[in-house]
């Protein structure tokens, strides 16, 4: 029970509760993320304007620190992508691709940090996604932070036993040994994930997961401020994206 309570608090800690978008309809947050995802196909000049606009929007929504923290976790992947495109093609393409990946990774801060898994399930059902698949997607969305916490717990336990030590890259000769140490983390993670999946399956069926005509207590409702925000962001996005003579 104590472990479950800690995991629940960890999930809630990902939500920015004082964000104005937290009070908005979750469909608005999904629309903002999708608009940012579609905007990655813009050329460099308009893409820079769009990134600046969405940075202001993230700052207004008090989501910018969380988005920057998520991007910092991807720094090595983005750096590798930048160097690879620079060496293989050109510097301009490297900047463009890296900027697009940065926007794509940061765009979903609107959804991840303002929407609970239950609200996400309601949005998917509103999009006519079958209940079974909507439940599975919302559960996967919720399990990301749980798996991250379990991976850290496994690292700490294996490090205490001396089976794993955090290491830097030591060259190709040390790679087999590092892979063996990685197995000491991967195997327990697979076992714990399988156990959790079985426990969730049994709990879902015990609570009538497949029962027909289940109505949620929370209902989706678009207020005037939600419509105003959505229309404003859509119009600004269209002005940036559409080339005018």
N, C-alpha and C positions, 0 to 999 in steps of 0.2 A: 504494500500500500504506500509506504514511504517513497519507494522508487517511482511508482506511478505518479505520485503527487509532484515529485521533482521534475519528471518529464513533462507534466502538464504545465508547470510553471515555466519551463524552458520554452514551450510552444508559445505561451502567452507573452513571454518576454520578446518574441520576434515581432509582436504587434506594436505599432506606434499608437498608443491609445489616445494621445493628445493631438493626433493629426486630424485636420478638418475632413480628410477623405475617409477617416474611420467612421464618421457619421453618415457618409454618403451611401447610396445604394451600391451594392457590390458589382452591379452591372456597369456602373460608371468606371470603377477601377479596372474592370476587365477591358472596357473599351479604350481606356487610356493606354493600357499595356499593348493592346493590339494595334492602335494607331502608331505607337512608337516602333513596333515591330515592322509594320509596313513601310515606315519612313526610312528604313536602312537602305532602301534601293535608290534613294536620292543621290544626285551627284554631290561632289565635295563641297561646293559653295553653298548649296541649300542645306546640306547635311549639317554644316557647322552652325547655321542659323537655327536649325531644328534642335540640335544638342543644347545650344544656349537657352532656347525657349523651354525645353524640358528640364534643364537644370534649375531655372527659375521656378517652374512648376513643382519640382521636387522640394526646393527650398520652402515654397509656400506651404506645401503639405507636410513639412517637418520630416521628410523622408530622405533628405540628401545625406546626412551622416550614415544612415543605414545602407544606402545605395553605394556610397564610397567604400564602406567596410566590405560589402560583398565584392566590389570590383578589386579591392586590395587582395582578396583571397585568390583572384584569378590573374594576378600580376605576372606570374611566370608563364602561364599559357598565352597571355596576350603578348608578352615580350618574345616568346618563341615564334608566334605567328608573325609578328612584325619583322623580326630578323629574317625569317624564311622567305617572306614575300619580297623583302628588300634585296636579298641576295639573288633570288631566282628571277624576279621580274623588274621591279623598280621601286624607288622610294615613295613615289606618289601612290602607287597601288598599296604599298605596305601601310601608309597612313590611312588610306580610305578603308581598307579591310579592318584594320585595328579599331578605327573609330566606329565602324558599323557593329563590330562585335561588342565594343564597350557599350554602345547604345542599346543593343539587344539584351545584354546582361543586366544593365541597369533599369531597363524599361519595366521589368516585372516586379520592381520594388513597389509599384502602385498596387499590385495584386497581392504579393506575398506578405507585405508588412501592414496591410490594412484589412485583410479578409480572413476570416476563420474557415476551416475546412467545411463546416456546416453551411456557411453562406456560399462557398464555392459550389457545393452540391446543389443548392437551390438554383444557382445561376445555370448550371449544366442542365438541370431538369427543365428550366425555363427555355433553354435552347433545344428542347425535345430530345435530349440524350436519355436513353433508357435508364431507369433507376439503378439497375445493377452496375452499369458502367459509370454512372455519375458517382455512385458510392465508392467504387474502386479508385477512380481518379482523385476524389477528395481524400480518401484514405492514404493514397500514395503521396499526395501533397502534404499531409500531416506527418507521414512517417519519415520525411527527409530529416527533420530535426531530431527525431527519436534515434534514427540510425547514426546520425552524427554524434549524439551523446553516448550511444553504446560503443562506437568505435573509439572514442576517447577513453571510456572506462576499460576497454580491452587493452589499449595501449598502456594505461597506468598499471593494470594488473600484470601484464607480461613484463613490463619494465621492472616491477617490484620483484618478480621471480628471476630476473636476469635472462629471460628468453628473448628480449628485444631491447635495443637501445637506439634512440634517435641518432641518425648519422647523416653526414653530408655525402655528396658524390665523391667516391674514392677511386674512380677509374673502372675500366672494363674488367680488370682482374678480380676486383672485389665484388663484381655484380652477382655471381652465384651465391656467395654468402649472404648478401643483402636480400636476394630473393628468398632464400630459406628463412631468413628472419621475418620477411613479409608474410610467409605462409603461417607463421605463428600468430599473426593477427587475422589473416583472412579466414582460416578454418573456424575459429571460434565465432567470427562475425557471421559466417554462413549458418552455423548451427543455431545461434541466437535468433537470426532472422527467420529461419524455418520454424522454430518454436513459436515465435511471435505471430507468424502467419497462421499457424494452426489454432493458436489461442484466439486470435481475432475472428477466424472463421466460426469457431464454436460459439463465441460470444454473440456474433451477429445472428446466427441461426437461433440461438436461445432467446434473443430479443425480438424475434419475428421479422427478420430481415426480408423474407420473401412474402410477408403478409400483404394482401392487396389493399388498396384504398387507404394508405397511410397518409395523413395530412400533417405537415409540419406546423409547429406553433408560430414560427417566424415566417412572415410573408414579405415578399419583395414589394417595395413601393418607391416610385420615383417622385421626389418632391420638386418644387419649382427651382430650388437652388441646384439640384442635381441636373435638371434639364439645362439650366443656364450654363453650368460648368461644362457639360458635355458639348453643347452647341458652340460655346466660345472656343474651346480647345479644337474642335473639328474645323471651325472657320479659320483659325490661325494656322492650323496644319495645312489646310487647303491653300491659303495665301502663300505659304512658304513653298509648297510642293508644285503648284501650277505655275508654269512660266508665262509671264505676261510680255507682250511685245513692247 
